[in-house]
Amino acid sequence: MTSLSVEMLAADAVEPITSAGNAQLGVAVLAGIAVIVLLITKFKMHAFLALTIGSLALGSFAGAAPAKTIASFTAGLGSTVAGVGVLIALGAILGKLLADSGGADQIVDTILAKASRRSMPWAMVLIASIIGLPLFFEVGIVLLIPVVLLVAKRGNYSLMRIGIPALAGLSVMHGLIPPHPGPLVAIDALGANLGVTLALGVLVAIPTVIIAGPLFSRYAARWVDIKAPEKMIPQRPSEDLDRRPSFGATLATILLPVVLMLVKALVDIVVDDPEQGLQKVTDVIGSPLIALLAAVIVGMFTLGRAAGFSKGRLSTTVEKSLAPIAGVLLIVGAGGGFKQTLIDAGVGQMILDFSKDWSIPALLLGWLIAVAIRLATGSATVATISAAGLVAPLAADMSTSHAALLVLAVGAGSLFFSHVNDAGFWLVKEYFGMSVGQTVKTWSVMETIISVVSLAFILLLSLVL
């Protein structure tokens, strides 16, 4: 290939797929999001199909040629799945090993045995935060809510006093902490450093989860004073196992990828020399792929073999963990396709043009855009992916720490006020046996507190860093 053809390809790559003005692009964005919302809420269409059709609608409203819109969408889908698909799969395997081996039960039982009545909400938020590190939000809910119901019944607690801290721990991990899909995609889209984002995310998550969990649960228990519904209390999982992994081994396995990624971040900050041997090593072992792969391999021994799993059962566990994530991968990929269509249409430049005359800080702008998409679509992951694509140009000249804070601001906005168009809303409602109004007063308010409080801490950090 000649140098001239390379330059032509490069020019095509940055050229918008449409020459529409800002007004038309603005209408196209609103129309594209409206199509997605309508298809998901009114017609109950799967989010993957809704995002695909919404992306095509966006391109059409923006006046782009159909072929260019399709090319943008498929390129975005492919790059997103290539970037986070393996990580999502490894996270699913680790989560399945944790559940099937009884390792999750071991952590729960150990902490609860040492928790007094007054400290039980704090124990629940600790359990949920630890369990929520490697698990998808929905998986975490399915795993933890039976425990929440059993604890509430056994200790005669108000369900909200125990349930809200557990939900807060899971939700904060899902929205702010990689390797969850939303933060990972935002890190990739904004070119942020994963280790720095992880470290700052933990710093923001700790006070946020305390305020939205144990502290808010006092008020939630007064507003909605209900007991655990008998019909929803299931049998404890993994009771058919002869033995379970130890508490220490289980905890070490869950925290291994987080520790490896944090070590990489610290070495990058302290050494800051890519040619230095130590940094070369930590760059490899602290990469998300290797960190999660190491945790999975270690987990096969510390969780699977410790529970008496044969090689065949380990293989079956891995196989069963991968099937349920097909839908997640497709939704995340389609969200990446929608994001790329937004970028290629020139929406990022439009946001820049508008925001030049605004006095709104970039972090607040990212949060507001994510809030709008979250309220419209009901999906935290879609909100994170789409908002990250829109504010990506703002991150180009940011420092490492501020790019990481922008990722967190987008993640915080994606958690704002879960309501009837969010699958998580209905999951919590049904498990806890609440009405729609009760769910809004507890779960929806808790999500809003997480979003607003985490933004406040992000803005405070931006003043210090």
N, C-alpha and C positions, 0 to 999 in steps of 0.2 A: 504494500500500500504506500502510495506517495505521501510526502509531507503535506501537499496541497489537499489531498482527500481527507487526511486527518484533521486539518484545520476546518474544512467544510463540515465534517461530522461534528466537531466541537461547536461550531457556530449553530448547527441545527439543534444540538443538545440544550443550549441555553435559550433558544428562541421560543417564545410562548406559542402555544398551539392555536391561539386566537389573537386577533388584533382588536378585540373589544375594549371599549373604554371602561373606566372605573365604575360608572353607573351600571352598565350592562353586566359587568362582572359581579357587582354587589347583588344585583337581582338574581343572577345565575347561582350564586352561592346559597342565597336564601331559598331559591326554588329547589336546588339539589338537596339541601337539608330537609326541606318540607316534604319532598318525595320520599326520602328515607323514613322520616317520622310517620307519614301517612301509611306507608306500606307495613311498618312494624306494628303500629298501634291499631289502625283501622282494619287492615287486611290480615294481621297476624302472620305476616310473611317472615321467613327466616332472615336474620340480620345479614347473612352472606349475600342472599339474593337482593335484599333491599339496598345494600351498599353498592352492589354491582349496577343495579338499575339507576340508583341515585347518581352514581358517577357518570353514566352515559347521559342522564338528564342534565347534569351540570354542564357537560361539554356542549350539548345541544343548545341550551339556553345562552351559553357564552359565545355561540356562533362558531365553534370549532368544527373542523371536518371530522366525521365519525371515525375515520381510520386513525387520526391522530389521538382522539379521545381513547379509543381502544388500546392503542400503543402505550399511552401514558398509564392507563389503569393496569394493564398486564405487567408493565415494567415495575410499577409500584408494588403490585401484589408479589411478584417474584422476588424483588429485593428485600421486602419485609419478611417473607417466609424464610428466605435464605439467611437473613440476619438473626431471627429469633426462633425459627422453627425447631432447631435442634435443642435449644435451651428449654423451650416449652416441653418438649418430649422428655428430656432428662428430669425436669422438675416433676412431671407426671409420674415417672418411674419411681423417683425418690418418695413421693407422696404415697404411692400405692404400697411400697415396701413398709413405710411407716405405719400405715393402717393395718395391713394384713398380718404383720408380724406381732402386733400387740404393743409395739414401741410407743405409739400414741397413748394407749391405755396406761402404760408404765409411767410415763411422764405425769399424766393426770392424777393417777392414784398416789404417786409419791408426793406431789405438791399438796394435794388435798389432805393427805394424812398429817401434814405438818401445819396446815392452816387453821387458825382459830375462826370463830364465827365472824368476828369483826373484820378479819383480814381476808375473808373468802372472796369478796369482789376483787381485791388486789391479786389474789391467787389466780382468779379466772382470767384477768387481763394479761397476766404473765404467761399462763398456759396458752392462751389464744395467740399471743405475739410470737411465742416460740414455735407453736405448731404452724402458724400462718406464714413463717419464713419461706418454706419450700412449697407450700400448697396454693393452688388456685383458690379464690374466694369461695366459690360454690362448693369445692371439695372440703374446704375448711369448715363451712357451715354444716354440711352433712356429717362430718366427723365429730364436730364439737357440740352441736345442739343436743344430741342424745345425752351427752355428759352433763350439759347445762340443766336439762330437764331432770335428770337423776339427782344431781346435787341439790336443786331447788326442792325436790320432793323429799329427799332424805333429810335435809337440814331444815325443812319447813320455812324456806325463804320465799320472799316475793320473787316471782320469775324475772322481773325487770332488774332487780338488784344484782342478780347473777348473770342474766342474759346480756344486758347492755355492755358490761365490760368485755365479755367474750367477743361480741360483735364488733366493738370498737377496735380491739386488738387485731382481728382479722382484716377489717376494712382499712385501717391505717397501713398495714403491711402491703395490702393489695394496691393501694393508690400511690404510695411513696417509695417503697423499697424494692429495688431489683433483687432477684431475677423474675419478678412478676412481669407479665407481658406488656402492660401499659408503660411503666417506667422504662423498660428495655427499649421499646420502640421509640419513645421520646428521646432517650439518650442517643440513639442512632440518628434520629432525624435532626437533632440539634447539635450533633457533634460533640457532646459532653463527655467528660471522663467518667467511666463507670464507677471506679473506686471512690473518687471524690464525691460523686452523687450518692453513693451508698453511705459514706461516712456522714455527710450532711443530712441525708435522709433519716438516719438513725438519731441524729441530734435533734431533728425536728419532731420525729415520731414519739420520743419518750414523753415530753411534756404534753403533747397533743393527746396521746392515748390516755394519760392520767386524767386530764380534764374531761374528755368526752366519754371515758369509761367509768371508773369508780366514782368520780365526783358527780357527773351528770346522772348516774344511775339512782342516786338518792332522790332526785326530783322525779325521774321517770317512774320510780316505784310508787310515788305518791299519786301521780297522774293516772297511772294504769296499774292498779293493785290486783294482780291476778296470780293464780297458782298454776303450776305445770299441768297442762291437760293430760289426763290419764291415758286417753287413746293414742297420744303421740309419744308416750314413753316406750321405746323399743328395748329389746334385749341388748345387753352390752356386747359390743363386737369382740371377736377373737377369743371367746370363751372355750372354743374347742381346742385351743393350743395347750400342749403339755407344759411348755415353758415360754417365757417372754424375754426379750432383751433387757439388760440392766438399764437403770435410769441414766447412769453416767455415759454408757456407750451410745445410747439413743440420742442423748443431748449433744454429745460430741459429733455424731454423724450429721445431725441437722445443722449444727453451727459451722461445720467444716467449710462449706463453700463461702459462707459469709466471712469467716476468718481469713481464708486465702485471698479473697478480694480486698479486704481491708489491709492485709499485709502489703499487697501490691500498691495500694493507694499511698500507704505510709512511706514505702521505699521510693516511690515516684516523687514524693514531696521532699524527703530528706536527701536522697542521693541525686536525683535529677540529672542523671548522665546515662543515656540509652546505651552507651558502649561499655558501661561498667558491668562486670560479671554478675553481681548480685541482682542488679535491676533486670538483666536479661533473664535470669532464672525466675524472678517474681513476675515478670511480664507474661511468662508462659503459664506458671502454676496459678496465677491470679486472674487469668482470663476467664470469663464466665463459662466457656465451654469446658475447659480443663477442670475448673473448680467444681462444677456440677457433676462432671463425669467422675471425678475422684470421689465425690460424696456417694454417687450411685454404686461404684465398685466397692467402696468401703462398706456401704450399707448392705450389700449382698452378704457380707460376713457378719457385721456387727448387729444387723437386724434379722436378715433372712436365715442364715445358718444358726444364729443364736436362738431362733425360735424353732429350730429343728426342721427347716425347709430342706427338702431334697433338691438336687440340681433341676429335676423336672418341674418341681413346684416353683422354684425361682424363675425359671423360664416362662411358666404360665403366668406368674404375677406380672412380669415385665410385659408380656403380650397383652394382658388384660388392661394394663395401665395406658396403653397407646391408643386403643380404639376410641375411648370417650373424647380424646382431645382433637379428633378430626374436625369437629365443628368449631372448636376454639381457633385452630390454625386457619381455617377458612375465613372466619370472621376477622381475625387479626390481619390476615393477608388482604382481604377486601378493604378493610380500613386503611391499610397502606396504599392500596390502589386508589381509593378516594382521596387520600392525602396527596398522592403524586399528581392526580388530575387537578386538584386545587393549585398545586405549585406550578404545574406546566401551563395552566390557564393564566398565570400571572397574578394570582390572588395574593401571594406573598408580597409582591411589589406594591399591589394596591393597598395592603395593610400598612406598608412602610410609608406610602404617599400620604395616607390619611393620618398616620400617627406622628408624622413630622411636626404637625401643628398642635398636637395634643401635649398636655403636661402630665399624661399618665405614664408612670414608670413601666418599663418593659415587663417586669415581673407581674405587676397588677394587670396589664393588658393580657398576658398569657392566661392568667387566672380567669379573667372575665370571659374570654373566648371559650375556654374549657367549660365554664359554668353554663354558658348559653347552649353549647352542644350537648352537655349532660342533661339539662332540663328538657331539651328537644328530643333526644334519642333514647334517654334512659340508660345508656351504656357508658360506664366509666372508661372502658378500653377504647371505644370509638371516640369519645370526647378527648382522651389523651392523644390518640394518634392524629386526629384531625386538627386539634389545636396546635400540636407540635409542628405540623406541616405549615400552618398559617404563620406562626411566629418564628419559623426557622431563620429567615433573613435577619431578624433582630439579634440572633445569637452569634452572627458572623464575627463581630468585633468584640465580643465579650471575653472577659478573663475566664480561666478554668472554673473558678469557684462560682462566678455569676451564671455561667452556662449551666452548671449543675443546679443552681437555685432556680433557674428558669424551668428546668425539667420538673423540679419539685412543685413549683407554682402551678404548672399545668396539671400535674397529678393531683394537687390539692383541689383545684377547680373541678376536676372530673368526679369528685365525690359529693358535690353539692346537692342537697335535697333530693334523695332518691324518692320517687313516687310511683304511680301506677304503671308507668311504661318501663319499669325496671324489674327484671326477673327476680332480683334479690329481694325486692319489696314483698313479692308474693310468697317467696320461700320463707321469709321470716314470719309473715302473717300466718301462714298455714301451720308451721311448726309450733308457734307459740299460741295458736288458737285465738288470735286477736281479730277485732273488726278492722276495717280500713281506717277508720278514725283513730283507733288506738295505735295502729301501726305508724300513722303519720306523726302522732304525738310522741312516739318513742324512737323508732328506727329512723324516720325521715329527719327529725330534729337532731338526732345524734350525728347523722351524716353531715348535716349542715354545720354543726359545731366543729367537727373534724376539719372540714374545708376552711372555715373562717379562722379557726385557731392556728392551724398549720400555716396559713398565709401570713398571719401576724408574726409568727416566729421566723418565717422565711424572710420577710421584710426587715425584721430586726437583724438577722444574720447579714443581710446585704449591706447594712450600715457599718457592720464591724469588719467584714472581709474585704 
